[in-house]
Amino acid sequence: MFSFRGFGASPRRFPLRDLSLALPVIVAISGCASVPLKDVGTLTSYSNLGAPKGTLSKKRIYVDGQGLAAVKTASIVPTTYGFGAASRVKSQADRSMVSNALDRALCVALSDKYQMVPAGQPADITIRSVITNVVPTNKMAAGIATIVTVGGGFAIPSDVPFVSVPRLPIGLGGLAVEAEAVDSEGVQRAAIVWARGANAIQDNPRVSQVGDAYGLASKFASAFSRILVTGKEPKMLDISLPTRHGVQSWLGGKPKYPACEAFGRAPGVLGAIAANYGLPPEWTEKKPKPLVTH
């Protein structure tokens, strides 16, 4: 039980249940990294993009549903970093890990509809993504947040239902990406300008400068792939079930198309456990294997 005394008010007692349910709401309001949404000139065109939308993820979107309707094959050019973005992450290995995680998630998700072919080979559409901003995660703050979050989870009484301990809203990271899909004639068929900061409720702290960017890379891939697969702007709530190959790939299994092997395989259950305990993503990340073609 907790007791609070206001100015001249009688003491009021709040049960732990009420406090624990209110805390995520308080943190959700204040605990989110700010990442600006801005055009930085990496797309072939910005003229078709819609107005900014979104709350957690801010984005501008363009999609040509009719132009995508006949698409059968797709390729992914490995993600690059825009001017100034790369310098915000000290380690080349960390930069590569984030961009690779983005490409891997995108390749697996697009396999739901398209036949994925290796970069450089003819395809109906080619996807190019550029990371335009990285807000580094504060490693020390993430370490403290991990201790408090994990330790707090053990401290909550077992008779208090539906309670998760939110992350401390300090040292949060973020990511911004621009991406487009162009056809074989170079015509832009879909494009997105996207930015999102980690928040204290949905993003586990990880002791890595790119801990948040690594997780947000997959969130970006999910958002853009839904646009390309459906040929329209996504609804607020996605209730679609994962495909069999998607689950297999998430578990670290063989992807549906060999082209996706260029981005390695997901860390699977081991990676999820590591994320839950705040371990750096590089501890479980699997390095891509060179694609052998004949």
Secondary structure, DSSP 8 states (H G I E B T S, - for coil): -EEE--SS---EEE-HHHHHHHHHHHHHHH-B--------S-SS--TT----B-SSEEEEEEE-HHHHHT--EEEEEEEEE-TTTGGGS--HHHHHHHHHHHHHHHHHHHTTTSEEE-TTS--SEEEEEEEEEEE---HHHHHHHHHHHHHHHHHS-TTS-S------SSS--EEEEEEEEEETTS-EEEEEEEEEE-BTTTS---SSTTHHHHHHHHHHHHHHHHHHHHTS---S-------HHHHHHHTT---SSGGGGGG----HHHHHHHHHTT--GGGT----------
